[in-house]
């Protein structure tokens, strides 16, 4: 049953809670809906979507086992409390989406019985304060993706209340007021399967050295962590590092000598080690795919011999075998005159190694 975008719908007949054969129910964007009837016999329901129902303040009352329910979404709804019935009657739930439920303030009981839960998002739940002290998850649950963004969390609450499952692959804790004491206890051997980590918009000044012990980590985002002053050694398999807006970050020896798979970097303007970063990335394994991305905010890469006119790039041996083109982006506020960007092979392909010169000089005619 699909009742999407029924903006004038305020209530539903109670009989819907007795539909034993209903499998799919989507009522997203029913912005006037104020109440969903109690669920008594919807035993075959697999998907229930009540997203963007901003006037829906009460979680549906569940009074029967819903073993077939695998997807439940209340994204951007007005619900205030997640009742204990969800952990009692929805044991096979796989996905629970509570993103941007800005009025959600309490989760009444843990999710220890949700053994099959793989996705849980509490991103943007800024009013969330009450979480079970015994932790939301069982450490043996199958949770792969968890995101939490809550500006009202007290310091230390992330570790005290949550306890992350060891199978977690994607973890987002952006905007959770994490300080050094919090962040130092988040990373442990139990998170050895972690692939993606977002700890942006937090208050810590350093990341723990144990970060390097996460062997499968590929992506880390520390953007807009204004107090962050340095980076630890990163896992050797890291591919993407985002540090946009980290105005206190000072990088001396950028730790790229062992980061052979690093292909995308965004660093703040306070970093002045652009030449080392660029050359290290060009020497890594990622360049074999002939694509790297590097961005220094509000500044240019200060490569030796490049006075905003020309610089050279050392490319891998036989780089031209899979050549498809070069992308050069020039960001200027005002163009006072027409500029021409020239790319030329300095040594020539016959030498094997490629040395390219990129400049804004007019070619000789």
C-alpha positions in Angstrom: 0.0 0.0 0.0 1.4 3.4 -1.1 -0.1 6.6 0.3 2.8 9.0 -0.3 2.4 12.8 -0.5 -1.1 12.8 1.0 -0.5 16.1 2.6 -4.0 16.6 3.9 -4.3 13.2 5.5 -4.6 13.6 9.3 -5.7 10.2 10.6 -6.0 6.6 9.4 -8.9 4.2 10.2 -7.9 1.8 13.0 -8.7 -1.2 10.8 -5.3 -0.8 9.1 -3.6 -2.3 12.2 -5.6 -5.5 11.5 -4.4 -6.2 7.9 -2.7 -9.6 8.3 -1.6 -9.8 4.6 -0.2 -6.4 4.2 3.5 -6.6 3.3 4.5 -3.0 2.3 3.2 0.3 3.6 4.7 3.6 2.6 3.1 6.9 3.9 6.1 9.2 3.6 5.4 12.9 3.2 2.0 12.7 4.8 2.9 16.0 6.6 -0.5 16.4 8.3 -0.6 12.9 9.8 -0.8 13.0 13.6 -1.4 9.5 14.7 -0.8 5.9 13.3 -3.2 3.4 14.7 -2.0 0.5 17.0 -0.6 -2.5 15.3 -2.4 -5.7 16.3 -2.2 -8.2 13.4 0.2 -6.9 10.8 2.3 -10.0 11.1 3.4 -10.2 7.5 4.4 -6.5 7.2 8.0 -6.3 5.9 8.4 -2.5 5.3 6.9 0.4 7.1 7.8 3.9 6.0 6.5 7.0 7.9 9.3 9.4 6.9 8.7 13.1 6.6 5.5 12.9 8.7 6.5 16.0 10.7 3.3 16.1 12.8 3.6 12.4 13.8 4.8 12.7 17.4 4.0 9.2 18.7 5.7 6.0 17.7 3.0 3.4 16.5 1.9 1.1 19.4 3.0 -2.4 18.6 1.0 -5.2 20.3 2.0 -8.2 18.3 5.1 -10.0 17.1 6.3 -8.6 13.8 8.9 -11.2 12.8 8.7 -10.3 9.1 9.4 -6.6 9.6 12.9 -5.8 8.2 12.7 -2.1 7.4 11.4 0.7 9.5 11.8 4.4 8.7 10.7 7.5 10.6 13.2 9.9 9.0 12.4 13.6 9.6 9.2 12.7 11.5 8.1 14.3 14.8 8.4 11.3 17.0 9.7 12.0 20.5 10.2 8.5 22.1 11.3 5.1 20.7 9.3 2.6 22.9 10.5 -0.6 24.3 8.1 -2.6 22.0 10.5 -2.2 19.1 13.1 -4.4 20.8 10.4 -6.8 22.0 8.3 -7.4 18.9 10.6 -6.6 15.9 13.4 -9.1 16.4 14.3 -9.5 12.7 14.6 -5.8 12.0 17.4 -5.1 9.6 17.2 -1.3 9.0 16.0 1.4 11.4 16.2 4.9 10.1 15.6 7.8 12.6 17.6 10.5 10.8 16.7 14.1 11.6 14.0 13.2 14.1 14.7 16.6 15.8 12.2 16.0 18.7 13.4 12.5 19.6 14.7 12.7 23.2 14.4 9.1 24.5 15.1 5.5 23.6 13.3 3.5 26.3 15.1 0.2 26.0 18.1 -1.4 24.3 18.3 -3.2 21.0 20.0 -6.3 22.3 17.3 -8.6 20.9 17.7 -7.1 17.4 20.3 -9.7 16.3 19.8 -9.0 12.6 20.0 -5.2 12.8 22.5 -3.9 10.2 21.7 -0.2 9.7 20.8 2.3 12.4 20.9 6.1 11.9 20.4 8.7 14.7 21.9 11.5 12.7 20.5 14.9 13.4 18.7 13.8 16.6 19.9 16.8 18.5 17.4 16.5 21.4 18.4 12.9 22.2 19.4 12.7 25.8 18.1 9.4 27.3 19.7 6.2 26.1 19.8 2.9 28.1 22.8 2.9 30.3 23.5 -0.8 29.5 24.2 0.2 25.9 22.1 0.0 22.8 23.7 -3.0 21.1 24.8 -6.5 21.8 28.5 -6.7 20.8 27.7 -9.8 18.8 25.0 -8.1 16.7 25.3 -7.7 12.9 25.3 -3.9 12.8 27.3 -2.7 9.9 26.3 1.0 9.7 25.8 3.3 12.6 25.5 7.1 12.6 24.9 9.5 15.4 24.9 13.3 15.4 23.7 14.8 18.6 24.9 18.2 19.9 23.3 17.7 23.3 25.3 14.6 24.3 27.2 15.0 27.5 30.9 14.4 27.4 31.6 10.7 27.8 28.1 9.7 26.9 29.1 8.1 23.6 31.2 5.4 25.3 29.0 5.1 28.4 25.8 4.4 26.5 26.6 2.8 23.2 29.3 0.2 23.0 30.0 -0.5 19.4 29.5 -4.0 17.8 32.6 -5.6 16.5 31.2 -6.1 13.0 30.7 -2.4 12.4 32.0 -1.2 9.0 30.7 2.4 8.9 30.7 4.7 11.9 29.6 8.3 11.9 29.9 10.4 15.1 30.0 13.8 13.6 28.9 16.7 15.8 28.7 14.7 19.0 30.9 17.1 21.2 33.6 14.4 21.4 36.7 15.6 23.4 40.1 13.9 23.8 38.8 11.6 26.6 35.9 10.4 24.5 37.8 9.8 21.2 40.6 7.9 22.9 38.2 5.2 24.1 36.2 4.8 20.9 38.8 2.9 19.0 39.6 -0.6 20.1 40.4 -4.0 18.7 36.6 -4.7 18.5 36.4 -2.2 15.6 38.9 -4.1 13.4 36.4 -4.3 10.6 35.8 -0.6 10.3 36.0 0.8 6.8 34.6 4.3 7.0 35.0 6.8 10.0 33.4 10.2 10.3 34.3 12.2 13.4 33.9 15.6 11.9 32.7 18.7 13.8 34.0 17.5 17.2 36.0 19.1 20.0 39.1 16.8 20.4 42.6 18.0 19.7 44.2 14.7 18.8 43.3 11.3 17.4 44.5 8.3 19.4 47.5 6.3 18.1 45.4 3.2 18.1 43.8 4.5 14.9 46.7 2.9 13.0 45.6 -0.5 14.3 42.4 -0.5 12.2 43.6 -2.5 9.3 40.6 -2.1 7.0 40.0 1.6 7.4 39.7 3.3 4.0 38.0 6.7 4.7 38.4 9.2 7.5 36.7 12.6 7.9 37.9 15.0 10.6 36.6 18.1 8.8 35.8 21.2 10.9 37.4 19.8 14.1 38.7 23.2 15.0 40.8 22.0 17.9 42.6 19.3 16.0 46.4 20.1 16.0 48.0 17.0 14.6 47.3 13.6 12.9 48.6 10.3 14.2 50.1 7.6 12.0 47.2 6.4 9.8 46.4 2.8 8.7 48.4 1.8 5.7 45.3 1.1 3.6 43.8 4.6 4.0 42.4 5.9 0.7 40.6 9.2 1.5 41.5 11.8 4.1 39.2 14.8 4.6 40.5 17.5 7.0 38.6 20.5 5.6 38.3 23.5 8.0 40.7 22.1 10.6 42.2 25.6 11.2 44.5 24.5 14.1 45.9 21.5 12.2 49.7 21.9 11.6 51.3 19.1 9.5 55.0 18.8 9.7 56.0 15.6 8.1 52.9 14.5 6.4 52.5 10.7 7.1 52.3 9.5 3.5 55.4 7.4 3.1 53.5 4.2 3.9 50.1 5.3 2.6 50.4 3.7 -0.8 46.6 3.7 -1.5 45.9 7.3 -0.6 44.3 9.0 -3.6 42.2 11.8 -2.2 43.2 14.5 0.3 41.6 17.7 1.5 43.8 19.8 3.9 43.3 23.2 5.5 45.2 26.3 4.4 47.4 26.2 7.5 49.3 23.3 5.9 52.4 24.3 3.9 53.7 20.9 3.0 52.0 20.6 -0.4 55.0 19.5 -2.3 55.6 16.5 0.0 51.9 15.5 0.0 51.7 15.6 -3.8 54.9 13.8 -4.5 54.1 11.1 -2.0 50.7 10.5 -3.6 52.3 10.3 -7.0 54.6 7.6 -5.8 51.8 5.4 -4.3 49.9 2.5 -5.7 46.8 4.7 -6.2 48.5 6.5 -9.1 48.4 3.2 -11.0 44.7 3.9 -11.6 45.7 7.3 -13.0 43.6 9.4 -10.6 44.4 11.4 -7.5 42.6 14.3 -6.0 44.3 16.9 -3.7 42.8 20.1 -2.4 44.4 22.8 -0.3 41.7 25.3 0.9 42.3 28.9 -0.1 45.9 28.4 -1.2 48.0 26.9 -3.9 50.3 23.9 -3.7 53.7 25.5 -3.0 55.7 23.3 -5.3 59.4 24.2 -5.6 60.0 26.3 -8.6 56.3 27.1 -9.1 55.9 30.8 -8.8 52.2 30.5 -9.8 53.5 30.1 -13.4 54.8 26.5 -13.9 55.5 23.3 -12.1 56.5 19.7 -13.1 55.0 16.4 -12.2 56.9 13.1 -12.2 54.6 10.4 -13.6 54.9 6.6 -13.3 56.7 4.5 -15.9 54.6 3.8 -19.0 51.9 6.2 -17.7 50.8 6.9 -21.3 49.7 3.3 -22.0 46.3 4.1 -20.3 46.3 7.8 -20.8 42.8 9.4 -21.0 43.5 13.1 -20.2 44.4 15.5 -17.5 42.0 17.6 -15.4 43.3 21.0 -14.3 41.1 23.2 -12.1 41.9 26.9 -11.8 39.9 28.9 -9.2 40.2 32.7 -9.5 37.9 35.4 -8.4 38.7 37.8 -11.2 40.1 37.1 -14.7 41.9 40.3 -15.8 43.2 38.7 -18.9 42.8 35.5 -20.9 45.0 32.7 -19.5 46.2 29.7 -21.4 47.3 26.5 -19.5 50.0 24.5 -21.3 50.9 20.9 -20.5 53.9 19.4 -22.2 56.1 16.3 -21.9 59.5 17.5 -20.9 61.5 14.3 -21.5 59.4 12.6 -24.1 57.6 9.2 -24.0 60.6 7.4 -25.4 62.4 7.8 -22.0 59.8 5.7 -20.3 59.3 7.9 -17.2 57.1 10.9 -17.9 57.9 14.4 -16.6 55.2 16.9 -17.4 55.4 20.7 -17.2 52.2 22.6 -16.4 52.3 26.3 -16.9 50.3 29.4 -17.8 52.9 30.6 -20.3 52.1 31.2 -23.9 53.6 28.5 -26.1 56.2 29.7 -28.6 55.1 30.0 -32.2 
